[in-house]
Amino acid sequence: MSVTHLHSLSTLSDTDDAPIFIMGIMPRSGTNFLHRLLCQHPVCGAINTTPVREDYVLHHGYWLSTFTKRLKWQWGHWGADSDFVAPLSSNIGVGISNFLSNLTEAKRFVTKTPSVANIDSFFEFFPHAKLLIIVRDGRSVVASGMSGFGWNFETASREWAKASRSILKFEKNNQQFKDRFKIVRYESLNVNTVDVLNDVFDFLALDAGQYDFEAALDTPIYGSSYMKEEGDKVTWTPKEKDTELVAKNRWDSWSNFEHQRFNRLAGKELKQLGYEPAETSVSFVQGCKHALLDYTVNARRTKSLLFKAAKAGARTFRKELRGESQSKVNLKK
C-alpha cells in the first residue's frame, strides 16, 4: 500500500536566517558566556526572557521522540513508512523555532541550554538550525560546581563523562551535518576570544565586520563560582573579568586521590575531548579503595533505578485498571 508523502512546512532553511542553538556539556561550562558574546552581534538576539532563560527543548525531547515513534507505529498499520513520518519531527521543530523566534525582535534568535541530553535527536527536529556545542575541561566543571553549587564530586564526574560520550557519539554519527554543528572549547574562547569568535561567525554566516570585538573583550563575568557576594553565594551581578582567575585551573588544589578518581571515572573521555589527564600513580590500597567506592556507588544507583522502575510499573498497572492505558488492547483476550 502506497501513501502520498506530505510536504514539510516552511522552515528557516537559509543559512543567514538559521536559528542558533547553544548546548553546553553541563552547567558551569561557559554556555552563558558564549551566549552573551553572540548576542552582542547586531543580527542576533537573546530569547532569555524571564520565563525562558534557557530553552531545555531537547533536554526534555525524549517525549517528543516517543510521540513521533508511537504515531509511526500507529500509522504503520495503514501503510505509513519512515519517509512519510520523517517530516513530522522537523515540522514540530519549526513550531518550536517559531515560538522561540517570537521572543526576540532580532533577525536570528540565539538560545541556550547547559545540557546535551538527547542531543542525538537534534537534527531530527532542527535539520536547518545551527548548533554550537561548548565543552570545558571536566575537572574545571566539577570544581566550579562543587565550589558554587555544592555538587557531589562523584556524581558530577560521572555526569560529565556521560555527557562527553553523548557529544562524541553525536559527532561521529552526524558527519552529514558537519556544516551545521561546531564544537567550541571554553578555554579557547576565554583565551583567544577574537580568533574563536571569527571562526564561529564564519560558521554561522555572520558578518564579523559588524561586531564590536573591543566590547566583547570587556564582557563581564556572570555567575562565577569564585567571584561571590557576601554570604558566599553565587551572584549574577556582572563582575569585571579577572585575567588571572580565568587562567587558573580550578582543580589545582585537588588531592592525588581526587585526580585518580576523576581519571578512573572520566579520564578516557577527557582525552577524547582533547584534554590531558593528570599523571597519577595508584597504589594497591588506593586501587582497593576505588573498587570499593565503585561498588558502593553502583549498588546505590542500581537500587534507585529499580525503585523508579517499580514506581513506573505501578503507575502503568493503575492506568490499566482504570482503562486509561494508551497501549493496543487485545480484545480477543
SVG drawing of the C-alpha trace seen along z (x, -y; Angstrom):
<svg xmlns="http://www.w3.org/2000/svg" viewBox="-12 -48 65 62">
<polyline fill="none" stroke="black" stroke-width="0.4" points="0.0,0.0 1.5,-3.3 0.9,-6.6 1.3,-10.1 4.0,-11.8 3.3,-15.1 5.3,-18.2 7.2,-19.8 6.1,-23.1 8.2,-26.1 11.4,-26.2 14.1,-28.7 16.5,-27.0 18.5,-29.9 22.0,-30.0 21.7,-33.7 18.4,-33.1 19.1,-29.8 18.2,-29.6 21.3,-29.3 21.2,-26.8 23.9,-26.5 24.2,-23.3 26.7,-23.1 28.2,-19.9 27.0,-20.7 26.2,-23.7 29.4,-25.6 30.8,-25.0 30.5,-28.5 27.1,-28.4 26.2,-31.8 29.5,-33.3 29.2,-32.1 25.6,-33.2 26.3,-36.7 29.1,-37.1 27.0,-36.0 24.1,-38.2 26.3,-41.3 26.2,-40.8 23.6,-43.2 21.9,-40.5 21.4,-38.2 19.0,-38.4 18.6,-36.5 15.4,-34.8 16.3,-34.8 13.1,-36.5 12.1,-35.8 10.2,-32.6 12.6,-31.2 16.1,-32.0 17.2,-28.6 15.1,-26.6 15.7,-22.9 13.8,-21.8 16.0,-18.8 16.7,-18.1 13.0,-17.0 13.0,-15.9 12.6,-12.2 8.9,-12.7 8.8,-14.3 10.7,-11.4 8.4,-8.9 5.4,-10.8 6.6,-10.5 7.6,-6.9 4.2,-6.0 2.5,-7.7 4.8,-6.0 3.8,-2.6 0.1,-3.6 0.1,-4.9 2.2,-2.0 -0.9,0.2 -2.3,-1.7 0.8,-1.9 2.8,-4.9 6.6,-4.3 9.6,-6.1 9.7,-8.6 6.1,-9.6 6.6,-10.2 10.1,-11.8 8.7,-15.4 6.6,-15.3 9.6,-15.8 11.1,-18.7 7.6,-20.3 7.4,-20.1 10.9,-21.7 9.5,-24.5 6.8,-25.2 9.3,-25.3 11.6,-27.6 8.7,-29.9 7.7,-30.1 11.3,-31.0 11.8,-33.5 8.8,-35.4 10.6,-36.1 13.0,-38.4 12.8,-41.0 16.3,-40.1 16.7,-38.6 18.3,-35.4 17.5,-34.2 20.2,-32.6 19.0,-30.1 21.0,-28.0 20.8,-25.0 23.5,-23.8 22.8,-20.2 23.4,-17.8 20.7,-15.3 19.0,-13.9 21.4,-15.7 21.3,-12.7 17.9,-13.8 18.8,-17.5 18.8,-17.3 15.7,-15.1 13.8,-18.2 16.0,-21.0 17.7,-20.0 18.0,-23.6 19.4,-25.1 23.0,-25.8 24.3,-24.1 27.2,-25.2 28.3,-22.7 30.5,-24.2 32.8,-21.9 35.0,-22.5 37.7,-20.5 35.7,-18.2 37.8,-18.9 37.1,-22.7 33.4,-22.0 33.3,-19.7 35.4,-22.0 33.2,-25.0 30.0,-23.2 31.4,-22.0 32.5,-25.5 29.4,-27.4 26.6,-24.9 27.6,-22.2 27.9,-19.4 28.9,-15.9 32.3,-15.1 31.4,-11.5 28.0,-12.3 29.3,-15.4 32.3,-13.5 30.1,-10.6 27.7,-13.1 30.4,-14.9 31.8,-11.6 28.3,-10.6 27.7,-14.0 31.1,-13.7 30.2,-10.3 26.9,-11.8 28.9,-14.6 31.5,-12.2 28.7,-9.8 26.8,-12.7 29.9,-14.0 30.6,-10.5 27.0,-9.9 26.3,-13.3 29.1,-13.8 26.4,-14.5 25.6,-17.6 29.2,-18.6 28.5,-22.1 25.6,-22.6 27.3,-22.0 30.5,-23.1 32.3,-22.2 33.7,-25.2 36.2,-24.8 35.5,-27.2 39.2,-27.6 40.0,-28.7 37.0,-31.1 38.3,-32.6 42.0,-33.0 41.7,-33.6 38.3,-35.3 38.7,-37.2 40.1,-34.3 37.4,-31.8 34.6,-34.3 35.8,-35.0 35.7,-31.2 32.2,-31.0 31.0,-33.9 32.3,-32.2 30.4,-29.0 27.2,-30.9 27.5,-33.1 27.6,-36.3 29.4,-39.4 32.3,-39.8 32.7,-43.4 29.5,-44.4 30.8,-43.1 32.4,-45.2 35.3,-43.0 36.6,-45.5 33.2,-45.5 33.3,-41.7 36.7,-41.6 35.2,-43.7 32.3,-41.4 31.8,-41.0 31.6,-37.7 28.2,-36.5 27.6,-33.7 31.2,-32.8 31.7,-30.2 34.8,-32.1 33.6,-35.7 30.8,-35.5 29.0,-38.1 28.8,-38.3 27.3,-35.1 29.4,-33.0 26.6,-33.0 27.0,-32.9 25.9,-36.2 24.5,-37.0 25.6,-40.6 28.2,-41.4 31.8,-41.3 34.9,-42.6 36.9,-39.8 39.9,-38.8 42.6,-37.6 44.5,-35.6 41.3,-34.0 40.3,-33.0 43.7,-31.3 43.7,-29.4 43.0,-25.7 40.1,-25.2 41.4,-21.8 44.9,-22.7 44.0,-22.0 42.7,-18.5 44.4,-15.7 46.2,-12.9 43.2,-10.6 40.7,-13.0 42.8,-13.1 42.9,-9.3 39.2,-9.2 38.4,-11.6 40.8,-9.7 39.0,-6.5 35.6,-7.9 36.2,-10.3 39.9,-10.1 39.1,-8.4 36.5,-11.0 38.8,-13.8 41.5,-12.7 39.0,-12.1 37.8,-15.7 41.4,-16.9 42.3,-17.5 45.3,-16.0 44.6,-14.0 46.8,-14.5 49.5,-11.9 48.9,-9.8 50.2,-6.5 47.7,-4.2 48.9,-2.0 47.3,1.3 45.5,-0.1 44.2,-3.0 43.1,-0.7 41.1,1.3 39.5,-1.9 38.5,-2.9 37.0,0.6 35.0,0.4 33.8,-3.1 32.7,-1.9 30.8,1.0 29.1,-1.3 28.0,-3.9 26.9,-1.4 24.9,0.5 23.2,-2.7 22.4,-3.7 21.0,-0.2 18.7,-0.4 17.5,-3.8 16.8,-2.6 14.9,0.4 12.8,-1.8 12.0,-4.1 11.1,-1.1 8.8,0.3 7.1,-3.1 6.7,-3.4 5.3,0.2 2.8,-0.6 1.6,-3.7 1.1,-1.7 -0.8,1.0 -3.1,-1.6 -3.8,-3.1 -4.7,0.4 -7.1,0.9 -8.8,-2.5 -8.8,-1.8 -6.5,-4.8 -3.7,-3.0 -2.9,-4.1 -1.4,-0.7 -3.1,1.5 -5.6,3.7 -6.1,7.3 -9.9,7.6 -9.7,11.3 -8.3,11.8"/>
</svg>
